[in-house]
Each structure stands twice: as C-alpha cells, then as structure tokens.
Amino acid sequence: MSKQKIRFTPHWIEEPPLPGTYRSLLKWGAPDEFKHPNRHLYRLLKDTFGLLDADFETPKATGFQAVDVEIPGGLEKRHLEALTIMVGEENILTDTYHRIQASYGKGMIDDLRLRHHQIENLPDAVICPRSKDDVEKIVAYCHAERIPLYVRGAGSSVTRGTEAVQGGITLDMSVYMKRVLDFNEQDQTITVEAGMNGPQLEKILQNAKTTLNGTHNYTCGHFPQSFEFSSVGGWVVTRGAGQNSTYYGKIEDIVIAQEYITPVGIIKTPGFPRKATGPDMDQILLGSEGAFGVLVNVTLKVCRSMPENRRYFAYMYKTWDLALVAAREIMQGEGGLPSVFRLSDAEETEVAMNMYGMAGTPADTVFKILGYQPMQRCLMIGTADGEKGFARRVNQNVRHTARKFKAFDLSLFGVVQQWENSRFRDPYLREDLHDFGICLDTLECAVTWSQLKEVYQKVRDFIKQRPRTICMTHCSHFYPQGTNLYFIFIANMDSIPEYLDFQYGILETISQTGAAISHHHGIGKQTAPWFAEQSGEVQMAVLHSLKNCFDPHGILNPGGTLGLDMSEEQARKQWGKI
C-alpha cells in the first residue's frame, strides 16, 4: 500500500501576541484575528521567489519578545504635575510601551523597526483627553510652554503621520472622545467626536431607528480598508477615501463642518452644504494632519441605508486597455455611479484568481479558450447602491458597457461577495509574509485619464526592474476626470535600508510622472519631500503662512509634516536610511 503524500503546511503563526510585546505593537487589527495565504497563493509565492517548503518551516523575526527597554521621557516634572491637574493621573501614560504605541503606525517601516527592536521618536508622555475642554487646556499649556504636541486616533497611519520626532506630548483621542454629539435627521447629518472609529459610527447609523430614534437607518458610506481600526478624525485630517467613494465621495465630500482647537483659539466651521463666503475654511483644514490644530469633532453627511437594494457586478476584460476604456465610459456616460468600483490590472487579476481559488480550475480553462489569457485579462468588480430602481439602472448601464467591450460576465459567481466578505481582513496577510522575510506594502497616487497609462507603466517598470518582485495595481476610486492607481508590491526583503531605497524610488517615480503623490493615504512625514516638490514655492509659502497663523510657536505635529519643517535628512530623501 502506497503512503498518501502529506501536504506541507507552513508555520503560519496563530498565537495572539501577549500584551507588552513587540508583536502586539506591529500586529494589524485584532490580536486573535489572522488570515493566511491559501495554498494557491502560497504556491505563487514559492514560485515567484524561488523558495521551498523548508523556507517556511521557521519564522524569522517574529517580535514575540517583551518590550524590555526603558527610554526615559524628557518632560519636566512641573509639566507632568500641571497636566495631571488638568486630566488626572490615570490619563497620563509615561511608560515606554504606550509611548511607542502612540508614535508608531502600521506602515511597513513601522513593522520593520519593531521586528528589529529599533525604537525612536517617542513622545515623553501620552495623554488621554476626556473632552474638548481638556484638549483646549492642553493645547494652551503646550503653546505657552513650547511643548511639541502630536495627536493619535486609532493608530493606522502608514505615512509616519503621528511619529513624535521632537518628543513632547501625544494626545490619544481614542479612549474617551468617541461620542455622538448631535444627530439632525432633518438636515441628514451626524456630529461625532474625532476619536470614534468606523465600526462604532456605522453601528450607530445602521441602527439609527433604535440608537438615534430616527425614522430611517443610515450610513456614512466611508469604508476604507482600515475601516475597523481607523478613526473619523484620522479620515478627515488625511483626506481619506473609503472603498465606496465612487458613489458616496471621499471624506472631503462627506464633511459638513469641523471644530479644531488651535494655539490661537477655536475654529468652528458652519454646517452649510455650500456657501459663497470666500475661501472655504473646511477645505483648508481638511488634510492638515494635525499641523494646524487638533480636530475635536466633525459633522458628516449621512445617507439612507438600503443594503437590500445592492446589486453586485463582476466582469473579466481581455486586456487592461479595454477595461480602462470601459471604466471611463461608465464614469462619463451619465448613467449613475457605482458605489464600489474596482479594476485590477493583469498581475493583480492573476493573484486574485489564486486567492479566490479559480486558477487552474475548469472555469479558468474556459477563460483561456475564450481568449481571456493569464497576465492579459483584467477583473472589474463593483456594487450599485441606493434606491431600488436607481441601483438596478446603474447595474444595467455597467452591464451594457461590459457587453460593448466583450467582457465575460462573472456577476453570478460570487466574486464580489467573496471580496466584500474579506476586504477588511486582507491586511492580516502581511504578518504571515513578513514572518518569513517577504515584504508586502502599498503606495498610491491620483491621476487623470489622460496621464494614467504613462504613470502606470513607468511606476510598474520601476518596481519590476527589481528581480522576482510582484507588482499588483488597481484603480478603486473613480471620477469622470480620472482615478487612482494603487500599487501593491511583494518582495523578498527584510532590511530597512533596502526597503526605504525601494519605497523612495517608487515615490520618486510617481512624482516624476506628474501624478499626485497621494490620493488618500495622506502625506505625513514620510512623503513630505515629494509633496513639497510637487507643491512648489508659492503653495508651500501659503502653507507656511497658514502654519504661522494657526500655530505661531510651531508646536503642532512638528518634524516634517506636510513638508513644513523638514530636517535636512528628510529634505534629501534620506530619512531613516541607517
């Protein structure tokens, strides 16, 4: 009797990290949640990087060690005493672990540094304000005493946006400041504190008949991939975008009013849907990333929630060029806008075929026979939301366009539902890959239709010049005038200088093509030099003037945010290459 071959299973970690460890800091999302590569994706990784099963037997730098370093804070005792009077001793944290947590985000550079136990740029103390009044007192004190002041929401920044490069204080808005302050059903708005996270907001809105005594249930329509672990304040100050933005808009389309605490006073914008009263203060403050003031609350537009009317569509196009023309036709055809709308290039489509278990199946064989060839075909998926007749009509228009361009209809195969069910879980893959020295990261930009192909090709060419590197690209936020390009690269690298060289090279290529350096991740301190270059002297002079007006002593999020006070190392695009 022949022995049955036992399939090898990589040593994917399923052990929740203990509190106080490096891994608890670097891990994405919930401590006990995981998503492992399926066997198809695992095979693709092995083939791409020339790895064997033996290479996946023992994880490398896992970060399970306790954070046992003690880095003393530099805040004077008198400052701590004054702050304690303001917020209470229990709301001031000075231990090293919580100071790391407040400064580090969830970018790959954060992950790499934590795995290598490289700790830098910590605040001297983390303060959990209980209310707007607390924030006002703290900002006034820090302004008077020249103490640097940073702000943390839910901690999902991927641009080094909250890194406390000059020490001082970090405000953690996520502990207390997550309340609903007002719900106006007549105006169809909700006002919430900046520390509220996505699931809290949507749970309240989706059950508004019960939670808010409403006559309808509602949605904000903002669902970034970080939705479960990002805050409303973070969305606003970085000009974020949700995966349903093609219909509901980016956050700047959803914000109606804001309230900021600045060193020179409170700025509270009115809640009019539109006005002609000079330059728009909301637009000046949106995307300011904590450099102009501390956002304490925001008023958002809400829409009636009608998930029962949702229509799903999925189409396979023979080429990227055909799919782009079809996407532009859908956006410019005046037939209504999809809600989710995503187009994957050929390489991302092949990875998706593996992730969804379609590669090598009879369905895949049929695709090939019909002319939808691997590394040429491109997957388009999406949803239509809203009133029943509207959603149906949008779906019909998408189908009509797809047929016009000879796309294969996959709408009944459940592809979109699979993506929808897993869309917030995909970031968990990163830990598995990085446990074995495989880096997965993303960079994104904004483009017009007329420049899309050039930007796509040049950035892809740069990434692919590195041997054995996967480069997946998709468009996921569409407009009649253009879209975004979201580059996902997977490479076998585990060195901080090597990673930064590669990342900075991609940013440089994006900038040289003329694409906007970010569509929705924001700028932070990481992307600041490219942002400053793109903005030019006059625009940067305006931003400096605004900074001096709102924050005359330069205490708010100092250290290169928005390119305002970069170090020489940052300006030379060498920051962190040690």
URZIHU-V253744 format. One record per run of one state. SS is the DSSP state (alpha for helix, beta for strand, coil for the rest). FROM is the first residue (numbers start at 1). TO is the last residue. Records with the same first field share a line. If there is no record, write none. Layout:
# URZIHU-V253744
SS=FROM-TO + FROM-TO
This chain:
# URZIHU-V253744
coil=1-20 + 27-38 + 50-52 + 57-65 + 67-76 + 88-88 + 94-95 + 104-107 + 116-124 + 128-131 + 146-148 + 153-168 + 173-179 + 185-188 + 194-196 + 207-207 + 212-217 + 220-226 + 230-230 + 238-244 + 249-250 + 263-264 + 269-280 + 286-293 + 302-302 + 305-306 + 310-310 + 318-319 + 333-340 + 345-345 + 356-361 + 370-377 + 385-387 + 405-407 + 410-410 + 414-414 + 423-425 + 435-437 + 465-469 + 476-478 + 480-481 + 493-495 + 514-515 + 517-527 + 551-555 + 557-560 + 564-567 + 572-578
beta=21-21 + 66-66 + 92-93 + 125-127 + 149-152 + 169-172 + 180-184 + 189-193 + 197-197 + 218-219 + 231-231 + 255-262 + 265-268 + 294-301 + 303-304 + 311-317 + 341-344 + 378-384 + 408-409 + 438-448 + 470-475 + 479-479 + 482-492 + 516-516 + 556-556
alpha=22-26 + 39-49 + 53-56 + 77-87 + 89-91 + 96-103 + 108-115 + 132-145 + 198-206 + 208-211 + 227-229 + 232-237 + 245-248 + 251-254 + 281-285 + 307-309 + 320-332 + 346-355 + 362-369 + 388-404 + 411-413 + 415-422 + 426-434 + 449-464 + 496-513 + 528-550 + 561-563 + 568-571
